[in-house]
Amino acid sequence: MEAKRLLSGKEKKIKRKEVLEKKKAIDEIIKKASSVKDHLVSFPPFCHYERNGLSVCLESGLGDQLAPPVKKYIQNLLKVNMEGPYGPEWQMEEKVKRREMVSPEAHYIFVRQSTNTTSNENLSTKSEETTYPGQTGDRNRLLETCTQRKGLGKFLMQLIELIARKNHMGAVMLTVQKANVLAMNFYTTKLRYVISNISPSRVDPLIGAEKSYEILCKTFDSEARAKLEEKQQDDG
């Protein structure tokens, strides 16, 4: 009996060590991926999108290196897009979101409308020379609602998934407001994302019912998929 207890304790110690080593390996993968300043370099075909009447170019950016006009613009855009869907939760969430948007870990892909100049000239334009909606000139402006229903969203999500795979990520995760039915259908129907096991509705249905959002994910490797399926079966 004593030997059995000792063996059990040894097994637990080994198991704990394996978990810690695995967590360390995952942290290293995430750290390495976050250190890449420009993920677009690995995917030249995705630097431009010319379909369905759209002609745009893509460029990378980092949260702690945003020019003041860009920072102000995207933070205003965040409020316009998210204040309604978040409802009463927005007052508490806004400060958190604003901090996250300008952190060193925040990576951006900016979509800018192409001009008559070559794409290379557009991509090399300095941020100080770039104008944004509402500013004089409107050159190389960031895009908004005029790009909807033209395939750009699917194109960008395909790029995100390619970046995740290249950097050895097991899944892509995102948050969608329940009130945004079009977005929810886009991710779950067209892109085949599913509700994650860490989404409030999966963790606790009662708490989930009070939350305004769901966390969706798409898994790439068998291990990540197995964990998701295991959790779904337990919930079922």
N, C-alpha and C positions, 0 to 999 in steps of 0.2 A: 504493500500500500504506500509506504514511504517512498519507494523507488519510483512508483507511478507518479506521485506528486512532484518529485524532483524532475522527472522526465517532462512532465507537463510544464513546469516552470522554465525548463531549458527550451522547449519548443516555443513558448511564448516570447522568450528573449530573442530567439532566432527570427521569429516572425516580426517582432518589433524592429529588429535591425534591418530586415528586408524592406519593410515599409518606409523607414527613414532613408535608406539608400535610394529607393525608388523616387521618393519625394525630392531628394537632392538632385537626382538626374533630371527630373521634370523641371525643377527650378533653373537648372543650368540651360535647358533647352529654351525656356521662356526668356531667360536673360540674354542668350545669344540672339534670339529672334528680335528682341527689343533693341539690341545694339545696332541693328541694321538701319542706317539712316534713310535709304531709298530702296524700297522693295521693288519699285517699278523697273529698276535696272535689269533685273532678271527676266522681265517680261516685255520686251520691246513692242510686240504686236498690240499690247494693251495700252500703249501710251497715246493712242489715237482711236477715236470712234467716229466713223462716218457712215451712218445708216439712217433710213427713215427721215431724211431731211435735216439731220443733225450733223454738225461738223465740229467736234470738240477735241481738246487735248487734255491729258491728265498729267499731274505733277504731284510729287510727294511733299509733305510738310510735317514738322514736329511741333508738339504743343507748346514747348518752352521757347520756340524760335519764331513764333508768329509775329508778323508786323502788326503794330497797333491797329491800323484800319481793318486788317483781316480778323483780328481777335474780336474787335467790336462788332463787326458784321456777323460772324458766326454765332456769337453769344446772343445777339438780337434775333437771329434766325432760329436759334434754339427755343427762345421764349415764344416766338410766334407759332412755331410748330408744336410745342409740347405743353404749353400752359393749359390749353383746353382739355386735351386727353388726360393729363395728370389730375385735373380737377383740384380738390382741396389739398392733395399731397404736394402740389407744385411749390407752394411757399417753402416747404422744408427741403424739397429736392433741388431747387434752383441753385442754391449756394454750393451744394455738393457737385452738381453737374458743371458749374462754372469752373470750379477748382480742377476737376478731372480734365476739362477741355484744354487747359494750359499746362498740364503736367508733362514732364519729360517722357513719360510712358505713352502719351497720346500721339498716335500716328494718324496722319491725314492723307487722303487722296483728293486733291482739288480738281474739279472739272471746270475747264474754262472754254468759252466759246472761241473757236478759231477765227482768225481774221484773214485778210488777203495775203498776209505775210506767211512765210513758210512755217511749218510746225516747229522746226528747230529754233527759229527766231522767237516763237511764242514761248517755248519752254525755257529759254535762256533769259527771258525778261526779268529784270530785278523787281523784287516786291515793292520797292519804293516807287517804281514807275507804273505799277499796276493799279488800275482803278476798279471800283466795285459799284454795284447797283446803287443809284442815288448820288454818285459822284460824277463830276463833269467828264465827258468823253466816253465812259462806259466801255473802255477798251479791255479786251481779255476778261470780261466779267465772269463771275461765278454764276452758275446756272441754278434755276429754281423750278417753278411749276411748268415752264415752257418745255421742259425735257420729259415730262411724264408721258407714258404710253408710247414710247419710241424705242423700247428695248434696252435703254441705258442702265436701268436698275439691275436687270438680269446680267448684263455685261459686267457691271461692277461687282456683283456677288460672285460671279465666276472667277474674277480676278482675286477676290478675297480668299476664296477656297483654294486657289492655286498657291497663293502666298502661304496659307496655313499648311498645306501639304509639303511644300518645299522646306518649310521650317520645322517639319516633323511634329506638327500639332495633330492631336487625335480628333479634334472637332472644331467647328465654328459655332459660337454661341452669340445670341443677340436678344435684346429686349424689345417687345412690341406691346403697345398699349391695346387693351381689349377693345377700346372704343374705335380703334383704327382697323375696321373690318377689312378694308381693301388691302392694307399691308399684311394683315394676318393671313388672308387668302393667298396673297402673292407668295409668302414664304412657305406656307404649308402645302399649297396645291401645286404651284409652278416649280418651286425649288425643293420641295419634299423635306422641309424642316419639321421637327416634332417638338412637342412640349418637353423640356428638360426635366430630369429628376430633381433638379434644385429649384425649379420654378415653384412659387408659393402654393399653387394649386395641387402640386404633386407632394410637397412636403406635408401640408396640412390643408385639406379642402376647406375647412372653416376659415382659416386665415386667408387662403387663396381667394375666397369669395369676396373678401374685403379689399383685396389689392386690385389696382387698376391695370396691371400688366401681367404678361406671361414671359417666361424665358424660353426661347426656342433654341434648338441645336441641330446640327447635322454631323454625324460621326463618320470618320474615314477609316479607322482601323478596327480590327476584330475585337481588341481588348476594350476599347471605348464603347463599341456597340454592345458587347456582352454586359458591361456594367449597366448601360441604359436599359437593356431588355430585362435584366435581373430585377432592377428597381421597379420597372413597369409591372412585372409579374407579381412582385410582392405587394404592390398597390392594388393589383386586381384581386 
